[in-house]
């Protein structure tokens, strides 16, 4: 939302617009929390395999999670490094509140410090001197990720490791022949979504290895983790598919034909026997790539 200039708008109206912006942002963050929690649940084994692969040498005692969301990476890192404490940073109060709940339920509340901060800001709050920094699916949201990489380089302890995880798009759930009345619907939606993201998130899918080297890091490893889960699938996968496809619909509805949109809505109908939750052929297919870079 573009705010009117305070020089031409009554201050009370300007404050109202500011509050509307915050409310909209937090509402969106609240909607994201469900899909982030399901992502963490369904892909827990794959996230653990990434943390186990990290070439850390000596186990870190201070870890920084940049763009932590609802805490998938934070909790995986706490489990991987049981003596460590994690500072978790996100711009969303809703995400940080959910992370606090999850850390408390895991008995790790005393090992997590949450910090609300905008990583696009030129100056970050005091984040200590971490020995490991983790950024999963967060750098591509930044207006200037190169600046953020340099900031990480400067705050990371000498010899410390920076782990950057990137997504290969949103997961696929349906067979290519599905749904019966609109075969290939999911791929058409992803193609439309990719075009949309190319305009709004130009850094998505970047070669972070090259960018890390530009920022002064030594890239020590790169690994791609392939995800292919089910069928048969768990209830969590069914909920993950429903939540994920709902979010995709919100992003591409205006770009679909009336026939595709009607078929999509039938998939999302929880009462329909043809709805996604009732399908027995769901899979979770995606990739995650991780770069491990050292401050030398």
Helices and strands as residue ranges (DSSP letters): H 11-42, H 44-53, E 62-66, H 72-80, E 85-90, H 93-105, G 109-111, E 112-116, E 132-136, G 139-141, H 145-155, E 161-167, H 185-200, H 208-214, E 218-229, H 235-252, G 253-255, H 258-268, G 276-278, E 284-294
